[in-house]
Amino acid sequence: MPKQRSAVVAGGGIGGLAAAAALAGAGVRVTVVERAEHIGDVGSGLVLYPNGVAAADAISRRLGKRVRAQGYVVQPGEVRLLTDSAGRVLSREPIGDEGKRLGSPQVPILRTALQAALVDEAVAAGADLRLGTAVSAYTAEPDGVAVRLDDGTALRADALVAADGINSTVRRQMLDDGPPQYRGYTSVRGRTSGSGLPQQSFVANGRGIQMFVAPVGGDTLYWTCKITSRPGVWPARGAAGAQRALAGVLSGWQEALMRLVREAEDVTVTDIHDREPVDRWVDGHVVLLGDAAHPMVPAMGQGANMALEDAVVLAAWFRAEPRDTAAALAGYERERTERTAAVVLHSRHQGAVDQGASRTGEAERNAFMRAHGRKDAAADEVHAWRPQAPAPNPVSTAG
């Protein structure tokens, strides 16, 4: 029987915790290293699309059930309203029918609820959490990796999984490919309870701005506004200032949407960046995952979904290569780079279309929604992903 392998996971966000849960479930001894002193409330919401829900189910049935219980499960026949800024309906997107067709529903969920579920799943599977420190560097060893932490200590493991985000320290050492690139717009997002609005998803579209709203359970709606802007303008206002400024920008829109913003809590503001896709995610026994590997703009809502997929595929390769960690990482890299590169580029294109920043762009975006009955051009091929058994690895480094 092969010895139990070990992995250090850098980062306790969605990708890192999903990787920890999946790898621990595959029999790997996992230590998660997270800079924050505690894993707590982390902002508004997100949508797990059918591919992300399928990934959660693959990590464990318990996790899939908890996601459905704590989020809002889109029901068969349910639609997402696509409107202009005045509330005129451009189209009704049949998001409930997609769930029936693909076998998994869409589930909008509070980010903090998903993160808490992943923490519990990772710990239940045997992972350890080391909080209040971060990975600062790594050194290759003949059969593993030495991981240095910024508190002056070090860990040794068979693998280091870098899930430390878009500004990943591990990626910087591995690739040194510079900073992420600003994509021309900012996201202001929050959650609002007791708004009186229907518990229904909708997207409201203006010139240079798009507002996405989804129920996340109870009487709470999460929302995000993408605003065409120069970099740094909105983050400089801070959360409260951005909230007030956004309410002003939406003046003249539907009163219900302005009230949704004014009454929100946990508002966050972030300039939107991504990186050019790369086909190298592995350096010896070190591997990138989630935003450290393939940061993408939020236009298709796929960041968390791709991270969950990554976690499932990485664990599957650890199972497929029980004696050869390098081969497992190579198989994961080979399986994931092409798909995630396509989603990065689809998302970037969709983000530019969504903004409708000119009169012509606004008209073209709205015309697409009217003609096609949906917001995202590439949604079908992205949402249809399901876990597959790894293909035979053409290269094995085991002796």
Secondary structure, 3 states (H helix, E strand, C coil): CCCCCEEEEECCCHHHHHHHHHHHHCCCEEEEEECCCCCCCCCCEEEECHHHHHHHHHHCHHHHHHHHHHCCCCCCCCCEEEEECCCCEEEEECHHHHHHHHCCCCEEEEHHHHHHHHHHHHHHCCCEEEECCCEEEEEEECCEEEEEECCCCEEEECEEEECCCCCCHHHHHHHCCCCCEEEEEEEEEEEEECCCCCCCCEEEEECCEEEEEEECCCCEEEEEEEEECCCCCCHHHHHHHHHHHHHHHCCCCCHHHHHHHHCCEEEEEEEEEECCCCCCCEECCEEECHHHCCCCCHHHCCHHHHHHHHHHHHHHHHHHCCCCHHHHHHHHHHHHHHHHHHHHHHHHHHHHHHHCCCHHHHHHHHHHHHHHCCCCCCHHHHHCCCCCCCCCCCCCCCC
